[in-house]
Amino acid sequence: MILGASFDTMDENAAFAEKFQFPFRLLCDTGREIGVAYGACDGPKDRSARRISYVIGPDGTITHVFPKVDARNHPREVLDLLA
């Protein structure tokens, strides 16, 4: 399963998903709780998040961290890791 998290509202996430034909679920983290917990931001007043990615195993354990994600190359990086 692939999930994304964004500081945007539900309406903003829906518009983004429609505009870019984004096929994955986007979680709304307007309070920044997910962002802080996973290190994408330093606090609830941060305006934007760092692009980071985690691979989480079926047991809920983080198996890999991508601390700096380049959106152009990241899908291939993850597929290579999972191959």
N, C-alpha and C positions, 0 to 999 in steps of 0.2 A: 504494500500500500504506500502511496506517496501522498504526503500532506505538505502544504505550505502554510506559513504563518505570516501575517502582515499586520502592521499597525493601522491599516485602513478599516473603514466601516464595512458593514455587509454590502451596502449599495456600491461603495467604491470597489470592493473586491469583485462583485458581480459584473460591474462595467469593465474592469480589467480582464476578467475571464472571458467575457464576450468579445471584447476588442481583439484580444490576442489568441482566441480560441484555446484558452488554457484548459487542459483536460483534467486537472487535479483539483482536489478540494483545497480551499484556502480558509484557514482559520483566522478569525478576527481577534487580534490581540491589542485592542485599543487601550487597555490598561497596562500593557507592556509586561505582563506577568511571565508569559512564555519567553519573550525576548530577554528578560533579565535572567531567568532560570537557565537558559541555554547559551548565555553569553553573547547574544546578538546586540545587546545594548547595555549600558552601564546603570541606567535607572529609569524610572517611570516618566521622567520629563524629557528623555531623549526624543528628538524629532524623527530620526530615522534609524534603521537597523543595519548592522553589518550583514553582508551576504555570507552566511555560513550554512553548512549542511551536515546532518548526522545520519548515519545508517544505524538503525535500531533493530536488533534481532527479535525473533518471535517471543523471547522471554523478557523483553523490555530492556535488555542491556545494550548500551551504546557500543557498537563494534568498530566504528570508524568515524573520524571527525575530519571534515574539510573546512579548515578555519578561514580560508579566503576563496570564495567561489567566483569563477569567471563564467558567466551564464553561457557563453559561446562554447566552452569546452567541458563544462560540468557534466552534462548527460553522458558523454563518452567516458569520463573519469569514473563515474558511478557504475556504468555498465561493465567497464574493464575490471573494476573491483569485484563485482558480483559474479563475473564469469568463472 
